[in-house]
Amino acid sequence: MADRADVWQGTLALMVLKTLEAMGPLHGYGIARRIEQTSGDLLAINYGTLYPSLLKLEQEGYIESEWGVSDNNRKAKFYRLTSAGRQQVHEETREWERTTAILERFLSPREQS
C-alpha cells in the first residue's frame, strides 16, 4: 500500500461537510474513517486536527452536535450538517472546482492560442 498522506491544508473542513452531507449524522471517528475510506485510504486523518476543526465548524454554525450511543454501545458526540452548512458545502465545492480547473491547466499543459 502507498504511504498515506496528511490532509492538505484548507481541505479538512470541506471533507467533513461533504461527508456529513453524504452520510448524515456521524461521530468523529466515523467521519475520520469515512474520509479515509473515500480517499482509498490514501489520506490519514489526524484526530488532533479533526476535533478542533469540528469545534470550529460548530461555532460557525455549519454543523451541530448531540450526544448519542455509537454502534459499539459507547457514548459519542454525533455531528450533523445545518442548513448553513449545506450552503457552505455548495459554495466551497464551487470554489474548489474552479481552483482545480485552474491547476489542471498547469498540470496538463496544452497548446494555447
DOLUMTI-862949 format. One record per atom (N, C-alpha, C, O): atom name; x, y, z. Coordinates in steps of 0.05 Angstrom, whole numbers, plus 5000, padded with zeros to 4 digits. Atoms other than C-alpha are relative to their C-alpha. Layout:
N
+------+------+------+------+
! atom !   xx !   yy !   zz !
+------+------+------+------+
!   CA !    X !    Y !    Z !
...
+------+------+------+------+
//
This chain:
113
+------+------+------+------+
! atom !   xx !   yy !   zz !
+------+------+------+------+
!    N ! 5017 ! 4976 ! 5000 !
!   CA ! 5000 ! 5000 ! 5000 !
!    C ! 5018 ! 5025 ! 5000 !
!    O ! 5039 ! 5025 ! 5013 !
!    N ! 4985 ! 4975 ! 5002 !
!   CA ! 5024 ! 5070 ! 4984 !
!    C ! 5000 ! 5014 ! 5028 !
!    O ! 4983 ! 5009 ! 5044 !
!    N ! 4999 ! 4984 ! 4975 !
!   CA ! 5045 ! 5117 ! 5040 !
!    C ! 4975 ! 5018 ! 5002 !
!    O ! 4966 ! 5028 ! 4982 !
!    N ! 5024 ! 4983 ! 4996 !
!   CA ! 4986 ! 5154 ! 5070 !
!    C ! 5009 ! 5029 ! 5004 !
!    O ! 5029 ! 5034 ! 5017 !
!    N ! 4994 ! 4972 ! 4999 !
!   CA ! 4987 ! 5229 ! 5063 !
!    C ! 4982 ! 5014 ! 5021 !
!    O ! 4960 ! 5005 ! 5026 !
!    N ! 5016 ! 4984 ! 4982 !
!   CA ! 4963 ! 5281 ! 5113 !
!    C ! 4980 ! 5016 ! 4982 !
!    O ! 4985 ! 5020 ! 4958 !
!    N ! 5020 ! 4984 ! 5014 !
!   CA ! 4902 ! 5321 ! 5093 !
!    C ! 5012 ! 5027 ! 4992 !
!    O ! 5027 ! 5039 ! 5008 !
!    N ! 4988 ! 4974 ! 5009 !
!   CA ! 4921 ! 5383 ! 5052 !
!    C ! 4987 ! 5023 ! 5015 !
!    O ! 4964 ! 5023 ! 5021 !
!    N ! 5009 ! 4976 ! 4985 !
!   CA ! 4916 ! 5449 ! 5088 !
!    C ! 4976 ! 5012 ! 4986 !
!    O ! 4976 ! 5017 ! 4962 !
!    N ! 5024 ! 4987 ! 5011 !
!   CA ! 4848 ! 5481 ! 5079 !
!    C ! 4979 ! 4982 ! 4989 !
!    O ! 4959 ! 4992 ! 4979 !
!    N ! 5020 ! 5019 ! 5012 !
!   CA ! 4812 ! 5418 ! 5056 !
!    C ! 4984 ! 4984 ! 5020 !
!    O ! 4963 ! 4973 ! 5013 !
!    N ! 5014 ! 5018 ! 4981 !
!   CA ! 4791 ! 5383 ! 5120 !
!    C ! 4971 ! 5009 ! 5005 !
!    O ! 4954 ! 4992 ! 5006 !
!    N ! 5028 ! 4991 ! 4995 !
!   CA ! 4730 ! 5427 ! 5133 !
!    C ! 4981 ! 4991 ! 4978 !
!    O ! 4959 ! 4982 ! 4983 !
!    N ! 5017 ! 5008 ! 5022 !
!   CA ! 4703 ! 5414 ! 5064 !
!    C ! 4995 ! 4970 ! 5000 !
!    O ! 4973 ! 4960 ! 4995 !
!    N ! 5003 ! 5029 ! 4999 !
!   CA ! 4716 ! 5339 ! 5071 !
!    C ! 4980 ! 4992 ! 5021 !
!    O ! 4964 ! 4974 ! 5018 !
!    N ! 5019 ! 5006 ! 4978 !
!   CA ! 4679 ! 5338 ! 5137 !
!    C ! 4971 ! 5007 ! 4991 !
!    O ! 4953 ! 4991 ! 4995 !
!    N ! 5027 ! 4992 ! 5008 !
!   CA ! 4620 ! 5377 ! 5109 !
!    C ! 4989 ! 4982 ! 4978 !
!    O ! 4965 ! 4974 ! 4979 !
!    N ! 5009 ! 5018 ! 5021 !
!   CA ! 4616 ! 5334 ! 5046 !
!    C ! 4993 ! 4972 ! 5011 !
!    O ! 4974 ! 4959 ! 5002 !
!    N ! 5005 ! 5026 ! 4988 !
!   CA ! 4620 ! 5271 ! 5089 !
!    C ! 4973 ! 5000 ! 5015 !
!    O ! 4957 ! 4981 ! 5012 !
!    N ! 5026 ! 4998 ! 4986 !
!   CA ! 4562 ! 5294 ! 5133 !
!    C ! 4977 ! 5004 ! 4981 !
!    O ! 4955 ! 4994 ! 4986 !
!    N ! 5021 ! 4996 ! 5021 !
!   CA ! 4523 ! 5315 ! 5071 !
!    C ! 4992 ! 4972 ! 4989 !
!    O ! 4969 ! 4966 ! 4984 !
!    N ! 5004 ! 5026 ! 5013 !
!   CA ! 4531 ! 5245 ! 5041 !
!    C ! 4990 ! 4979 ! 5020 !
!    O ! 4973 ! 4962 ! 5013 !
!    N ! 5005 ! 5022 ! 4981 !
!   CA ! 4526 ! 5202 ! 5104 !
!    C ! 4979 ! 5006 ! 5022 !
!    O ! 4969 ! 4988 ! 5035 !
!    N ! 5017 ! 4993 ! 4977 !
!   CA ! 4482 ! 5240 ! 5153 !
!    C ! 5017 ! 5001 ! 5025 !
!    O ! 5041 ! 5001 ! 5024 !
!    N ! 4985 ! 4997 ! 4974 !
!   CA ! 4500 ! 5245 ! 5227 !
!    C ! 5020 ! 4978 ! 5005 !
!    O ! 5015 ! 4954 ! 5001 !
!    N ! 4978 ! 5019 ! 4993 !
!   CA ! 4566 ! 5213 ! 5247 !
!    C ! 5015 ! 5011 ! 5024 !
!    O ! 5015 ! 5035 ! 5029 !
!    N ! 4981 ! 4991 ! 4978 !
!   CA ! 4613 ! 5215 ! 5307 !
!    C ! 5027 ! 5005 ! 4987 !
!    O ! 5032 ! 4998 ! 4964 !
!    N ! 4974 ! 4992 ! 5011 !
!   CA ! 4684 ! 5240 ! 5299 !
!    C ! 5015 ! 4977 ! 4988 !
!    O ! 5026 ! 4980 ! 4966 !
!    N ! 4986 ! 5023 ! 5011 !
!   CA ! 4714 ! 5171 ! 5289 !
!    C ! 4988 ! 4991 ! 4973 !
!    O ! 5002 ! 4985 ! 4955 !
!    N ! 5014 ! 5007 ! 5025 !
!   CA ! 4661 ! 5155 ! 5236 !
!    C ! 5007 ! 5019 ! 4978 !
!    O ! 5010 ! 5011 ! 4955 !
!    N ! 4993 ! 4980 ! 5020 !
!   CA ! 4676 ! 5220 ! 5200 !
!    C ! 5029 ! 4994 ! 4989 !
!    O ! 5033 ! 4994 ! 4965 !
!    N ! 4972 ! 5005 ! 5008 !
!   CA ! 4751 ! 5205 ! 5200 !
!    C ! 5002 ! 4975 ! 4983 !
!    O ! 5015 ! 4976 ! 4962 !
!    N ! 4999 ! 5025 ! 5015 !
!   CA ! 4742 ! 5134 ! 5176 !
!    C ! 4988 ! 5003 ! 4972 !
!    O ! 4999 ! 4993 ! 4952 !
!    N ! 5013 ! 4996 ! 5026 !
!   CA ! 4695 ! 5155 ! 5120 !
!    C ! 5017 ! 5016 ! 4981 !
!    O ! 5019 ! 5010 ! 4958 !
!    N ! 4982 ! 4984 ! 5017 !
!   CA ! 4743 ! 5208 ! 5095 !
!    C ! 5023 ! 4982 ! 4991 !
!    O ! 5031 ! 4983 ! 4967 !
!    N ! 4978 ! 5017 ! 5008 !
!   CA ! 4800 ! 5157 ! 5096 !
!    C ! 4991 ! 4979 ! 4979 !
!    O ! 5005 ! 4974 ! 4960 !
!    N ! 5010 ! 5020 ! 5019 !
!   CA ! 4757 ! 5105 ! 5060 !
!    C ! 4994 ! 5013 ! 4973 !
!    O ! 5000 ! 5001 ! 4952 !
!    N ! 5006 ! 4986 ! 5025 !
!   CA ! 4733 ! 5155 ! 5008 !
!    C ! 5025 ! 5006 ! 4984 !
!    O ! 5025 ! 5006 ! 4960 !
!    N ! 4974 ! 4994 ! 5014 !
!   CA ! 4806 ! 5172 ! 4993 !
!    C ! 5014 ! 4974 ! 4991 !
!    O ! 5036 ! 4975 ! 4981 !
!    N ! 4986 ! 5026 ! 5005 !
!   CA ! 4821 ! 5098 ! 4983 !
!    C ! 5022 ! 4994 ! 5020 !
!    O ! 5041 ! 4981 ! 5013 !
!    N ! 4980 ! 5003 ! 4979 !
!   CA ! 4859 ! 5100 ! 5048 !
!    C ! 5027 ! 5013 ! 4993 !
!    O ! 5048 ! 5005 ! 5003 !
!    N ! 4975 ! 4985 ! 5006 !
!   CA ! 4910 ! 5148 ! 5017 !
!    C ! 5004 ! 5024 ! 5018 !
!    O ! 5026 ! 5034 ! 5020 !
!    N ! 4998 ! 4978 ! 4981 !
!   CA ! 4895 ! 5203 ! 5068 !
!    C ! 4998 ! 4989 ! 5028 !
!    O ! 4984 ! 4970 ! 5034 !
!    N ! 5001 ! 5007 ! 4972 !
!   CA ! 4908 ! 5197 ! 5142 !
!    C ! 4989 ! 5024 ! 5015 !
!    O ! 4999 ! 5046 ! 5013 !
!    N ! 5012 ! 4978 ! 4984 !
!   CA ! 4864 ! 5238 ! 5189 !
!    C ! 5013 ! 5001 ! 5027 !
!    O ! 5014 ! 4981 ! 5041 !
!    N ! 4988 ! 4995 ! 4974 !
!   CA ! 4899 ! 5267 ! 5249 !
!    C ! 4978 ! 5010 ! 5019 !
!    O ! 4966 ! 5031 ! 5014 !
!    N ! 5021 ! 4993 ! 4982 !
!   CA ! 4850 ! 5269 ! 5307 !
!    C ! 5005 ! 5026 ! 5015 !
!    O ! 4986 ! 5040 ! 5023 !
!    N ! 4992 ! 4975 ! 4988 !
!   CA ! 4888 ! 5327 ! 5337 !
!    C ! 4993 ! 5024 ! 4982 !
!    O ! 4992 ! 5047 ! 4992 !
!    N ! 5009 ! 4980 ! 5019 !
!   CA ! 4867 ! 5366 ! 5275 !
!    C ! 4970 ! 4998 ! 4996 !
!    O ! 4956 ! 5019 ! 4993 !
!    N ! 5028 ! 5004 ! 5006 !
!   CA ! 4798 ! 5336 ! 5265 !
!    C ! 4982 ! 5013 ! 5021 !
!    O ! 4963 ! 5028 ! 5014 !
!    N ! 5019 ! 4990 ! 4979 !
!   CA ! 4766 ! 5354 ! 5332 !
!    C ! 5000 ! 5030 ! 5002 !
!    O ! 4979 ! 5042 ! 5006 !
!    N ! 5001 ! 4971 ! 5001 !
!   CA ! 4788 ! 5427 ! 5331 !
!    C ! 4984 ! 5010 ! 4976 !
!    O ! 4971 ! 5031 ! 4977 !
!    N ! 5015 ! 4992 ! 5024 !
!   CA ! 4760 ! 5431 ! 5260 !
!    C ! 4970 ! 4996 ! 5005 !
!    O ! 4954 ! 5013 ! 4996 !
!    N ! 5028 ! 5004 ! 4993 !
!   CA ! 4694 ! 5401 ! 5284 !
!    C ! 4989 ! 5022 ! 5018 !
!    O ! 4967 ! 5032 ! 5014 !
!    N ! 5008 ! 4978 ! 4982 !
!   CA ! 4691 ! 5452 ! 5340 !
!    C ! 4997 ! 5026 ! 4985 !
!    O ! 4977 ! 5041 ! 4990 !
!    N ! 5001 ! 4975 ! 5016 !
!   CA ! 4705 ! 5509 ! 5292 !
!    C ! 4975 ! 5000 ! 4982 !
!    O ! 4961 ! 5020 ! 4980 !
!    N ! 5023 ! 5002 ! 5017 !
!   CA ! 4652 ! 5485 ! 5243 !
!    C ! 4974 ! 5003 ! 5016 !
!    O ! 4954 ! 5015 ! 5007 !
!    N ! 5024 ! 4997 ! 4983 !
!   CA ! 4602 ! 5481 ! 5300 !
!    C ! 4997 ! 5029 ! 5009 !
!    O ! 4975 ! 5039 ! 5009 !
!    N ! 5002 ! 4972 ! 4992 !
!   CA ! 4619 ! 5551 ! 5325 !
!    C ! 4992 ! 5018 ! 4977 !
!    O ! 4978 ! 5038 ! 4981 !
!    N ! 5008 ! 4984 ! 5023 !
!   CA ! 4610 ! 5577 ! 5254 !
!    C ! 4971 ! 4994 ! 4991 !
!    O ! 4960 ! 5008 ! 4974 !
!    N ! 5027 ! 5006 ! 5006 !
!   CA ! 4541 ! 5545 ! 5252 !
!    C ! 4995 ! 4981 ! 4976 !
!    O ! 4973 ! 4978 ! 4967 !
!    N ! 5002 ! 5018 ! 5023 !
!   CA ! 4556 ! 5496 ! 5195 !
!    C ! 4992 ! 4971 ! 5008 !
!    O ! 4981 ! 4957 ! 4992 !
!    N ! 5008 ! 5026 ! 4990 !
!   CA ! 4546 ! 5434 ! 5238 !
!    C ! 4989 ! 5004 ! 5029 !
!    O ! 4995 ! 5024 ! 5041 !
!    N ! 5009 ! 5000 ! 4972 !
!   CA ! 4512 ! 5418 ! 5304 !
!    C ! 5004 ! 4972 ! 5011 !
!    O ! 5006 ! 4952 ! 4995 !
!    N ! 4994 ! 5026 ! 4988 !
!   CA ! 4524 ! 5362 ! 5353 !
!    C ! 4981 ! 4993 ! 5022 !
!    O ! 4968 ! 5010 ! 5034 !
!    N ! 5015 ! 5010 ! 4977 !
!   CA ! 4488 ! 5319 ! 5403 !
!    C ! 5011 ! 4974 ! 5009 !
!    O ! 5022 ! 4959 ! 4992 !
!    N ! 4989 ! 5025 ! 4989 !
!   CA ! 4508 ! 5262 ! 5448 !
!    C ! 4981 ! 4977 ! 4993 !
!    O ! 4956 ! 4980 ! 4994 !
!    N ! 5015 ! 5023 ! 5006 !
!   CA ! 4485 ! 5193 ! 5429 !
!    C ! 5016 ! 4975 ! 5006 !
!    O ! 5037 ! 4977 ! 5020 !
!    N ! 4986 ! 5025 ! 4995 !
!   CA ! 4506 ! 5120 ! 5431 !
!    C ! 5010 ! 4989 ! 4973 !
!    O ! 4995 ! 4987 ! 4954 !
!    N ! 4988 ! 5011 ! 5025 !
!   CA ! 4554 ! 5091 ! 5379 !
!    C ! 4992 ! 4971 ! 4996 !
!    O ! 4979 ! 4959 ! 5012 !
!    N ! 5005 ! 5028 ! 5007 !
!   CA ! 4550 ! 5023 ! 5345 !
!    C ! 5011 ! 4981 ! 5021 !
!    O ! 4999 ! 4959 ! 5026 !
!    N ! 4989 ! 5017 ! 4979 !
!   CA ! 4594 ! 4994 ! 5400 !
!    C ! 4990 ! 5006 ! 5028 !
!    O ! 5002 ! 4999 ! 5048 !
!    N ! 5014 ! 4994 ! 4976 !
!   CA ! 4547 ! 5020 ! 5453 !
!    C ! 5015 ! 5019 ! 5019 !
!    O ! 5012 ! 5017 ! 5044 !
!    N ! 4986 ! 4980 ! 4984 !
!   CA ! 4591 ! 5077 ! 5477 !
!    C ! 4989 ! 5027 ! 4994 !
!    O ! 4978 ! 5033 ! 4973 !
!    N ! 5010 ! 4972 ! 5003 !
!   CA ! 4572 ! 5149 ! 5488 !
!    C ! 5018 ! 5014 ! 4980 !
!    O ! 5043 ! 5013 ! 4982 !
!    N ! 4984 ! 4986 ! 5020 !
!   CA ! 4594 ! 5191 ! 5429 !
!    C ! 4985 ! 5026 ! 4991 !
!    O ! 4960 ! 5027 ! 4993 !
!    N ! 5012 ! 4976 ! 5010 !
!   CA ! 4582 ! 5261 ! 5402 !
!    C ! 4996 ! 4997 ! 4970 !
!    O ! 5015 ! 4992 ! 4955 !
!    N ! 5007 ! 5003 ! 5028 !
!   CA ! 4546 ! 5258 ! 5335 !
!    C ! 4997 ! 5028 ! 4988 !
!    O ! 4985 ! 5046 ! 5000 !
!    N ! 5001 ! 4975 ! 5014 !
!   CA ! 4553 ! 5315 ! 5285 !
!    C ! 4982 ! 4998 ! 4976 !
!    O ! 4980 ! 4977 ! 4962 !
!    N ! 5017 ! 5000 ! 5024 !
!   CA ! 4503 ! 5335 ! 5231 !
!    C ! 5002 ! 5028 ! 4987 !
!    O ! 5007 ! 5047 ! 5001 !
!    N ! 5000 ! 4975 ! 5016 !
!   CA ! 4500 ! 5388 ! 5177 !
!    C ! 4976 ! 5017 ! 5006 !
!    O ! 4954 ! 5007 ! 5010 !
!    N ! 5022 ! 4981 ! 4997 !
!   CA ! 4458 ! 5451 ! 5187 !
!    C ! 4993 ! 5010 ! 4972 !
!    O ! 5007 ! 5004 ! 4953 !
!    N ! 5006 ! 4988 ! 5026 !
!   CA ! 4424 ! 5489 ! 5131 !
!    C ! 5022 ! 5019 ! 4991 !
!    O ! 5028 ! 5020 ! 4968 !
!    N ! 4977 ! 4982 ! 5007 !
!   CA ! 4481 ! 5540 ! 5134 !
!    C ! 5023 ! 4982 ! 4991 !
!    O ! 5038 ! 4990 ! 4973 !
!    N ! 4979 ! 5019 ! 5008 !
!   CA ! 4528 ! 5480 ! 5128 !
!    C ! 4996 ! 4990 ! 4972 !
!    O ! 5015 ! 4987 ! 4956 !
!    N ! 5006 ! 5009 ! 5028 !
!   CA ! 4493 ! 5456 ! 5065 !
!    C ! 5007 ! 5022 ! 4980 !
!    O ! 5018 ! 5016 ! 4959 !
!    N ! 4993 ! 4977 ! 5018 !
!   CA ! 4501 ! 5525 ! 5034 !
!    C ! 5030 ! 5002 ! 4998 !
!    O ! 5041 ! 5006 ! 4976 !
!    N ! 4971 ! 4998 ! 5000 !
!   CA ! 4574 ! 5526 ! 5054 !
!    C ! 5013 ! 4978 ! 4983 !
!    O ! 5032 ! 4982 ! 4969 !
!    N ! 4990 ! 5023 ! 5016 !
!   CA ! 4585 ! 5457 ! 5022 !
!    C ! 4999 ! 5008 ! 4971 !
!    O ! 5018 ! 5004 ! 4956 !
!    N ! 5003 ! 4993 ! 5028 !
!   CA ! 4559 ! 5483 ! 4956 !
!    C ! 5019 ! 5023 ! 4992 !
!    O ! 5030 ! 5022 ! 4970 !
!    N ! 4982 ! 4978 ! 5006 !
!   CA ! 4599 ! 5548 ! 4959 !
!    C ! 5029 ! 4990 ! 4998 !
!    O ! 5044 ! 4997 ! 4979 !
!    N ! 4973 ! 5010 ! 5000 !
!   CA ! 4664 ! 5512 ! 4977 !
!    C ! 5005 ! 4981 ! 4977 !
!    O ! 5027 ! 4981 ! 4966 !
!    N ! 4997 ! 5019 ! 5023 !
!   CA ! 4652 ! 5458 ! 4925 !
!    C ! 5005 ! 5015 ! 4974 !
!    O ! 5023 ! 5008 ! 4959 !
!    N ! 4996 ! 4984 ! 5025 !
!   CA ! 4645 ! 5510 ! 4870 !
!    C ! 5028 ! 5013 ! 5000 !
!    O ! 5041 ! 5013 ! 4979 !
!    N ! 4974 ! 4988 ! 4999 !
!   CA ! 4708 ! 5545 ! 4893 !
!    C ! 5022 ! 4980 ! 4995 !
!    O ! 5041 ! 4986 ! 4980 !
!    N ! 4980 ! 5021 ! 5005 !
!   CA ! 4748 ! 5480 ! 4894 !
!    C ! 4999 ! 4990 ! 4971 !
!    O ! 5020 ! 4985 ! 4959 !
!    N ! 5002 ! 5008 ! 5028 !
!   CA ! 4722 ! 5461 ! 4825 !
!    C ! 5014 ! 5020 ! 4983 !
!    O ! 5028 ! 5013 ! 4964 !
!    N ! 4987 ! 4979 ! 5015 !
!   CA ! 4745 ! 5528 ! 4799 !
!    C ! 5031 ! 4999 ! 5004 !
!    O ! 5046 ! 5001 ! 4985 !
!    N ! 4971 ! 5002 ! 4994 !
!   CA ! 4813 ! 5520 ! 4834 !
!    C ! 5013 ! 4977 ! 4985 !
!    O ! 5034 ! 4980 ! 4974 !
!    N ! 4988 ! 5024 ! 5013 !
!   CA ! 4825 ! 5450 ! 4807 !
!    C ! 5000 ! 5003 ! 4969 !
!    O ! 5018 ! 4993 ! 4956 !
!    N ! 5000 ! 4995 ! 5028 !
!   CA ! 4805 ! 5472 ! 4737 !
!    C ! 5024 ! 5018 ! 4992 !
!    O ! 5036 ! 5013 ! 4971 !
!    N ! 4977 ! 4983 ! 5005 !
!   CA ! 4858 ! 5526 ! 4740 !
!    C ! 5026 ! 4984 ! 5002 !
!    O ! 5043 ! 4986 ! 4985 !
!    N ! 4976 ! 5017 ! 4997 !
!   CA ! 4910 ! 5477 ! 4767 !
!    C ! 5004 ! 4980 ! 4978 !
!    O ! 5026 ! 4974 ! 4969 !
!    N ! 4999 ! 5019 ! 5022 !
!   CA ! 4893 ! 5428 ! 4713 !
!    C ! 5014 ! 5012 ! 4975 !
!    O ! 5027 ! 4997 ! 4960 !
!    N ! 4986 ! 4986 ! 5022 !
!   CA ! 4917 ! 5479 ! 4662 !
!    C ! 5030 ! 4998 ! 5002 !
!    O ! 5044 ! 4997 ! 4982 !
!    N ! 4971 ! 5002 ! 4996 !
!   CA ! 4986 ! 5475 ! 4693 !
!    C ! 5010 ! 4971 ! 5000 !
!    O ! 5032 ! 4966 ! 4992 !
!    N ! 4992 ! 5028 ! 4998 !
!   CA ! 4987 ! 5400 ! 4705 !
!    C ! 4999 ! 4986 ! 4974 !
!    O ! 5014 ! 4967 ! 4969 !
!    N ! 5004 ! 5012 ! 5027 !
!   CA ! 4964 ! 5382 ! 4635 !
!    C ! 5001 ! 5021 ! 4979 !
!    O ! 4981 ! 5028 ! 4967 !
!    N ! 4999 ! 4978 ! 5020 !
!   CA ! 4990 ! 5437 ! 4590 !
!    C ! 4994 ! 4991 ! 4972 !
!    O ! 5001 ! 4969 ! 4964 !
!    N ! 5006 ! 5005 ! 5028 !
!   CA ! 4964 ! 5440 ! 4520 !
!    C ! 5006 ! 5026 ! 4985 !
!    O ! 5009 ! 5047 ! 4998 !
!    N ! 4994 ! 4976 ! 5016 !
!   CA ! 4977 ! 5488 ! 4464 !
!    C ! 4979 ! 5021 ! 5005 !
!    O ! 4955 ! 5016 ! 5004 !
!    N ! 5018 ! 4978 ! 4996 !
!   CA ! 4947 ! 5555 ! 4478 !
!    C ! 5002 ! 5019 ! 4977 !
!    O ! 5023 ! 5024 ! 4966 !
!    N ! 5000 ! 4982 ! 5023 !
!   CA ! 4926 ! 5602 ! 4423 !
!    C ! 5004 ! 5029 ! 5008 !
!    O ! 5004 ! 5046 ! 4991 !
+------+------+------+------+
//
